[in-house]
Amino acid sequence: MVDLRTAMAAAQAEQKRRQDRNPRSPEKKKNRSGADLGIDPFDPVKYVNKERADTASMWLVIVYSLVVTCLMRFVLMPTTTLDKTDVLYLLPLMMMILIPQIHRSVMPERFKEHYTKGTWFKAFFLYTFTFLSFSFLLVNPPFGDIVAPQLADEWGVAIETEDGFLFADENRSNMVTWTLDDSGSVQGDAWLLFGLADNVGANEADVEVRYTFLTETVILSSNSTFWAEHDSDVGGWRTQDNSTAPILLPHPDQDQAMAIYLGDSLSAGEHNIDVTITEDGNPWENTRSYSWTLLVIQG
């Protein structure tokens, strides 16, 4: 009779003797590392070539993105109308499908063997974000200007009286309400005041103001000397110091000051004001418009 422990010890000893006689036996390989376990050996030369191939691919994609962006900005953009601006981004983004073919045409043979589907996936992402970055750079100053000047902060209607200027108590984003006293009209000269701000060339914009009351529409121009003549009066309109007046010129040295004379003794009713701003931008003519209302009501 042989017990179980003795039999197991004998089997282990016999297995060890077979491994010692045949080092290439399957049992022996299980205790070894490296290629016998399915692990690829590290090849320094192949690793360096792969890194060089990836670096070359990165720079190729960046240069390709820059070329496509310049073609979009300086060739396609000047010939595209404002109602078809979607093509400026859709067409360049579709051109990423050429990236694999460009690699196969430009790269040396020693690099091509390292390019896989993962390479194209990374190249597509790099191309997309590089194109968007270059695009934002080239359409903004100093390389371009595609946005018209905008309202510097607030706008307002000031009534010039013998005691100075008065503003309406209620000034919303697109409406100013003036409440009359016992008289049937606004007592004093009415001025539309606002400022324009732009990232470059704010003082070069053309501003057209259409003033409509009842059925009559007139085109008004800005008074170029108003702000200089009333500098002591309008100083408080540029900051929060004067709570009764809107902030018209937060950056007086940079903003384009506008003062449009609306008339005197304005009657009760809706006085509509349409402002159109036109700027000779690069490469387009930039436009922006505002619609405001001066509501004069009886108290």
PLY file of the C-alpha trace (Angstrom):
ply
format ascii 1.0
element vertex 299
property float x
property float y
property float z
element edge 298
property int vertex1
property int vertex2
end_header
0.00 0.00 0.00
1.26 3.52 -0.96
-0.33 6.60 0.56
-1.33 9.66 -1.50
1.42 11.96 -0.19
4.14 9.51 -1.20
2.65 9.08 -4.67
2.50 12.86 -5.30
6.10 13.32 -4.17
7.24 10.58 -6.52
5.37 12.13 -9.46
6.93 15.55 -8.85
10.39 14.03 -8.67
9.84 12.15 -11.95
8.60 15.36 -13.65
11.67 17.26 -12.49
13.97 14.55 -13.88
12.27 14.75 -17.29
12.67 18.55 -17.36
16.34 18.28 -16.51
16.89 15.80 -19.36
14.88 17.91 -21.92
15.16 21.70 -21.35
12.84 22.40 -24.31
9.94 20.45 -22.89
6.54 22.27 -22.53
6.72 21.97 -18.77
10.07 23.73 -18.77
8.82 26.61 -20.98
6.03 27.46 -18.59
8.59 28.55 -16.04
10.46 30.76 -18.49
9.79 34.36 -19.58
10.15 36.15 -22.90
9.15 34.82 -26.29
8.11 31.44 -24.86
5.22 33.23 -23.09
4.15 35.28 -26.14
6.00 38.50 -25.18
7.74 40.24 -28.08
11.38 40.96 -27.43
12.38 44.65 -27.20
14.09 45.82 -30.39
15.79 49.23 -29.86
16.27 49.84 -33.60
12.63 49.15 -34.40
11.53 51.33 -31.48
13.64 54.27 -32.67
12.31 53.94 -36.23
8.75 53.91 -34.96
9.32 57.05 -32.89
10.86 58.77 -35.91
7.93 57.72 -38.06
5.41 59.10 -35.54
7.34 62.38 -35.24
7.50 62.76 -39.01
3.77 62.06 -39.23
3.03 64.71 -36.60
4.97 67.42 -38.44
3.48 66.41 -41.78
-0.03 66.79 -40.38
0.80 70.18 -38.83
2.26 71.51 -42.09
-0.69 70.13 -44.04
-3.10 71.83 -41.60
-1.29 75.14 -42.02
-1.39 74.90 -45.83
-5.11 74.09 -45.81
-5.81 76.95 -43.38
-3.92 79.46 -45.53
-5.82 78.30 -48.62
-9.08 78.71 -46.73
-8.17 82.18 -45.42
-6.48 83.78 -48.42
-8.05 81.93 -51.39
-11.45 80.54 -50.44
-12.55 83.13 -47.91
-12.29 86.27 -50.12
-14.41 84.58 -52.81
-17.12 83.32 -50.45
-20.26 85.29 -49.69
-21.50 85.71 -46.14
-24.50 83.45 -46.72
-22.25 80.51 -47.62
-19.67 80.64 -44.85
-20.32 77.02 -43.80
-18.11 75.83 -46.64
-15.12 77.59 -45.06
-15.01 74.94 -42.33
-16.77 71.96 -43.88
-14.50 71.75 -46.93
-11.17 71.97 -45.02
-12.36 69.42 -42.45
-13.35 67.04 -45.24
-9.80 67.28 -46.59
-8.56 65.19 -43.68
-9.44 62.10 -45.73
-6.32 62.84 -47.81
-3.98 62.38 -44.85
-3.32 58.61 -45.38
-2.67 59.12 -49.10
-0.28 62.00 -48.41
1.65 59.80 -45.99
1.95 57.06 -48.58
3.17 59.54 -51.20
5.63 61.52 -49.10
7.02 59.27 -46.39
9.99 56.93 -47.02
9.44 53.20 -47.08
11.11 52.64 -43.69
8.37 54.76 -42.06
5.34 53.39 -43.88
5.50 49.99 -42.18
4.89 51.67 -38.81
1.67 53.42 -39.85
-1.53 51.69 -38.76
-5.17 52.61 -38.21
-4.18 54.10 -34.86
-1.84 56.46 -36.70
-4.68 57.79 -38.88
-6.94 58.17 -35.86
-4.37 60.34 -34.07
-3.60 62.27 -37.26
-7.29 63.14 -37.80
-7.55 64.58 -34.28
-4.31 66.53 -34.65
-5.40 67.93 -38.02
-8.81 69.03 -36.73
-7.57 70.96 -33.71
-4.57 72.40 -35.55
-6.80 73.68 -38.35
-9.21 75.28 -35.88
-6.34 76.94 -33.99
-4.76 78.37 -37.14
-8.19 79.50 -38.38
-8.92 81.50 -35.22
-5.48 83.07 -35.51
-5.77 84.11 -39.16
-9.30 85.58 -39.07
-8.56 87.90 -36.13
-6.26 90.94 -35.95
-3.63 91.51 -37.08
-4.21 89.01 -39.90
-7.93 89.62 -40.41
-11.09 91.27 -39.11
-14.48 89.66 -39.74
-16.53 91.26 -36.95
-18.04 94.74 -37.02
-17.74 97.08 -34.00
-20.27 96.52 -31.26
-21.90 98.62 -28.57
-19.24 99.58 -26.03
-21.57 99.09 -23.06
-24.96 100.83 -22.86
-26.87 103.41 -24.86
-29.09 106.22 -23.72
-31.14 109.26 -24.66
-30.16 112.46 -22.86
-32.37 115.54 -22.70
-30.38 118.78 -22.68
-31.95 121.42 -20.46
-30.76 124.70 -18.97
-29.64 122.84 -15.85
-27.71 120.14 -17.71
-28.54 116.70 -19.09
-31.26 114.37 -17.86
-31.57 110.64 -18.53
-34.65 108.47 -18.36
-35.19 106.56 -15.13
-35.91 103.32 -17.02
-33.26 102.18 -19.49
-33.56 98.62 -20.79
-31.49 96.82 -23.42
-33.61 97.97 -26.36
-36.03 100.56 -24.92
-35.82 103.83 -23.02
-38.96 105.17 -21.39
-39.45 108.89 -20.79
-42.44 110.02 -18.72
-43.80 113.48 -19.43
-44.98 115.89 -16.80
-47.90 118.23 -17.39
-46.48 119.32 -20.74
-47.36 117.51 -23.95
-43.77 117.07 -25.17
-40.22 116.57 -23.93
-38.82 119.91 -22.80
-35.34 120.18 -24.26
-33.07 118.83 -26.97
-32.89 115.02 -27.23
-29.54 113.33 -27.93
-28.93 109.66 -28.70
-25.62 108.75 -27.07
-23.59 105.54 -27.28
-20.11 104.24 -27.97
-18.68 101.59 -30.29
-15.91 99.19 -29.39
-13.82 97.02 -31.68
-10.65 94.99 -31.40
-9.06 97.14 -34.12
-10.04 100.30 -35.98
-13.16 101.18 -33.98
-13.09 104.77 -35.25
-13.13 103.66 -38.89
-16.70 102.32 -38.93
-19.51 104.04 -40.83
-22.66 104.45 -38.74
-26.08 105.15 -40.21
-28.93 106.09 -37.88
-32.55 105.94 -39.09
-34.99 107.77 -36.86
-38.69 106.98 -37.35
-41.63 108.66 -35.66
-45.15 107.94 -36.85
-44.74 107.59 -40.62
-41.72 109.82 -41.14
-38.19 108.39 -41.39
-35.03 110.48 -41.53
-31.33 109.59 -41.64
-29.29 111.32 -38.95
-25.55 111.78 -38.64
-23.35 111.99 -35.58
-22.23 115.29 -34.13
-18.44 115.13 -34.10
-17.96 117.96 -31.58
-20.58 117.02 -28.97
-18.35 115.01 -26.64
-15.55 117.59 -26.72
-17.90 120.49 -26.07
-19.64 118.74 -23.14
-16.65 116.96 -21.65
-17.38 118.24 -18.14
-20.99 117.07 -18.38
-20.41 113.65 -19.92
-17.50 112.66 -17.70
-19.77 110.85 -15.27
-21.43 108.86 -18.05
-18.34 106.76 -18.49
-18.32 105.09 -15.09
-20.61 103.72 -12.42
-20.13 106.88 -10.35
-23.26 108.47 -11.77
-26.09 106.02 -11.02
-28.67 108.02 -12.99
-26.76 107.75 -16.28
-25.85 104.65 -18.32
-22.26 103.62 -18.94
-21.65 104.96 -22.44
-17.87 105.00 -22.91
-16.11 102.57 -20.57
-12.86 103.05 -22.56
-12.94 106.67 -23.79
-9.49 106.47 -25.37
-10.45 103.49 -27.52
-14.23 103.62 -28.06
-15.85 105.51 -30.91
-18.14 108.11 -29.33
-21.46 108.75 -31.06
-23.89 111.64 -30.43
-26.96 111.93 -32.66
-29.34 114.85 -32.34
-32.95 113.58 -32.41
-34.69 116.95 -32.15
-36.38 119.15 -29.56
-39.78 118.94 -27.92
-40.33 115.27 -28.82
-44.01 114.30 -28.76
-45.52 111.35 -26.93
-45.38 108.00 -28.72
-42.83 105.47 -29.98
-39.66 106.87 -31.48
-37.87 104.05 -33.31
-34.11 104.16 -33.88
-32.28 101.77 -36.24
-28.49 101.81 -36.16
-26.48 100.14 -38.93
-22.73 99.79 -38.50
-20.58 99.09 -41.56
-16.87 98.42 -41.53
-14.41 97.63 -44.31
-13.00 94.50 -42.74
-10.55 91.91 -43.94
-11.55 90.18 -46.17
-15.26 91.05 -45.91
-17.38 94.12 -45.31
-18.57 93.68 -41.73
-22.02 94.86 -40.66
-23.98 94.98 -37.42
-27.36 96.49 -36.60
-29.31 97.56 -33.52
-32.97 98.52 -33.10
-33.93 100.74 -30.17
-37.07 102.49 -29.03
-37.58 105.73 -27.17
-41.04 105.52 -25.59
-42.47 108.87 -24.51
-45.59 108.51 -22.38
-47.83 110.82 -20.41
-47.40 110.74 -16.67
0 1
1 2
2 3
3 4
4 5
5 6
6 7
7 8
8 9
9 10
10 11
11 12
12 13
13 14
14 15
15 16
16 17
17 18
18 19
19 20
20 21
21 22
22 23
23 24
24 25
25 26
26 27
27 28
28 29
29 30
30 31
31 32
32 33
33 34
34 35
35 36
36 37
37 38
38 39
39 40
40 41
41 42
42 43
43 44
44 45
45 46
46 47
47 48
48 49
49 50
50 51
51 52
52 53
53 54
54 55
55 56
56 57
57 58
58 59
59 60
60 61
61 62
62 63
63 64
64 65
65 66
66 67
67 68
68 69
69 70
70 71
71 72
72 73
73 74
74 75
75 76
76 77
77 78
78 79
79 80
80 81
81 82
82 83
83 84
84 85
85 86
86 87
87 88
88 89
89 90
90 91
91 92
92 93
93 94
94 95
95 96
96 97
97 98
98 99
99 100
100 101
101 102
102 103
103 104
104 105
105 106
106 107
107 108
108 109
109 110
110 111
111 112
112 113
113 114
114 115
115 116
116 117
117 118
118 119
119 120
120 121
121 122
122 123
123 124
124 125
125 126
126 127
127 128
128 129
129 130
130 131
131 132
132 133
133 134
134 135
135 136
136 137
137 138
138 139
139 140
140 141
141 142
142 143
143 144
144 145
145 146
146 147
147 148
148 149
149 150
150 151
151 152
152 153
153 154
154 155
155 156
156 157
157 158
158 159
159 160
160 161
161 162
162 163
163 164
164 165
165 166
166 167
167 168
168 169
169 170
170 171
171 172
172 173
173 174
174 175
175 176
176 177
177 178
178 179
179 180
180 181
181 182
182 183
183 184
184 185
185 186
186 187
187 188
188 189
189 190
190 191
191 192
192 193
193 194
194 195
195 196
196 197
197 198
198 199
199 200
200 201
201 202
202 203
203 204
204 205
205 206
206 207
207 208
208 209
209 210
210 211
211 212
212 213
213 214
214 215
215 216
216 217
217 218
218 219
219 220
220 221
221 222
222 223
223 224
224 225
225 226
226 227
227 228
228 229
229 230
230 231
231 232
232 233
233 234
234 235
235 236
236 237
237 238
238 239
239 240
240 241
241 242
242 243
243 244
244 245
245 246
246 247
247 248
248 249
249 250
250 251
251 252
252 253
253 254
254 255
255 256
256 257
257 258
258 259
259 260
260 261
261 262
262 263
263 264
264 265
265 266
266 267
267 268
268 269
269 270
270 271
271 272
272 273
273 274
274 275
275 276
276 277
277 278
278 279
279 280
280 281
281 282
282 283
283 284
284 285
285 286
286 287
287 288
288 289
289 290
290 291
291 292
292 293
293 294
294 295
295 296
296 297
297 298
